[in-house]
Amino acid sequence: MNKKKEEITRKDLKKDFLKQSIIRIDYDYMFDEYIEETMKKIDDFLGDKGYTIKNNFMSKFGLKVDIDKLNDDVNTNIMDTINVESDKREKFFSFVNENKNIRIDITREYSAITVEYVEHIHFDEIYDIFNEIVKELRNARRNLQIKRLGLRKINIFMMKDISKINNFFEENTFNYSDKNLSSYQFIGKNSLVNYKCGDYLVNQIANIAQGYLQTDDSSQLLYQLVLDFDIYIENLTNQEILKDMNDKLFEIYKNSLTESFLNELLIENFNNEEIFKL
């Protein structure tokens, strides 16, 4: 017996299409000595979990307009007066777990955890690391001001027949019609929607792109569907709301899929040739 959409929980689903997730926290500023202090504490915490530390550099660029050149000749092209200048190369640190494809970046102005999913990783594992990072950042700088906390999840689906898209996705998420394309060839579609979800703001991107899967002796026409959700809140005082943000994202994700497709995803060995994950 099929379940109603509102009855389906995250634990019920036996298959997901999650490709990448990013947790990012932006703060006002961390001095180098605070970063060093935080890194030492985080290294102790992550060292036993299979993470290694790497140094990176991030270049900062600025645009400078040559006002004198612009004033000397009114016919000067404005683009000829703009120079790109590199302010500095900022050093930052990353912890990397090669086995789990997780990267943790800690910089003066933000920290981020990026997960590239090859196999399922429980959100609680990432949440615990995030909490430890924020705890040590606050220990290093007592008056740290958090400007923004965001959680982004990118799901990627592959389809052979794009005309069947609404067997799997609600029409307000993805829709396709070839009524006005009789003399054209459809190759892609992009949409961006911004909305509020309780106390949070959400950016939702739905992207369709046509491409070919190359094999040794042939190529197959496929459609890649990207469902990209970014939920965030600004000027917060309690980072523990991250779990609530994750729950809200699941509800948004669930409401993007049809009830029949969700019920297919409850099956232990889900297999549907019309929609799949590469």
Secondary structure as GFF3:
##gff-version 3
##sequence-region A 1 278
A	DSSP	three_ten_helix	5	7	.	.	.	ID=ss1
A	DSSP	three_ten_helix	10	12	.	.	.	ID=ss2
A	DSSP	beta_strand	18	27	.	.	.	ID=ss3
A	DSSP	alpha_helix	32	47	.	.	.	ID=ss4
A	DSSP	beta_strand	52	65	.	.	.	ID=ss5
A	DSSP	alpha_helix	67	72	.	.	.	ID=ss6
A	DSSP	three_ten_helix	78	81	.	.	.	ID=ss7
A	DSSP	beta_strand	82	97	.	.	.	ID=ss8
A	DSSP	beta_strand	102	106	.	.	.	ID=ss9
A	DSSP	beta_strand	110	116	.	.	.	ID=ss10
A	DSSP	alpha_helix	123	140	.	.	.	ID=ss11
A	DSSP	beta_strand	146	159	.	.	.	ID=ss12
A	DSSP	three_ten_helix	162	167	.	.	.	ID=ss13
A	DSSP	beta_strand	188	197	.	.	.	ID=ss14
A	DSSP	beta_strand	200	214	.	.	.	ID=ss15
A	DSSP	beta_strand	219	234	.	.	.	ID=ss16
A	DSSP	three_ten_helix	239	241	.	.	.	ID=ss17
A	DSSP	alpha_helix	242	256	.	.	.	ID=ss18
A	DSSP	alpha_helix	259	264	.	.	.	ID=ss19
A	DSSP	beta_strand	275	276	.	.	.	ID=ss20
###
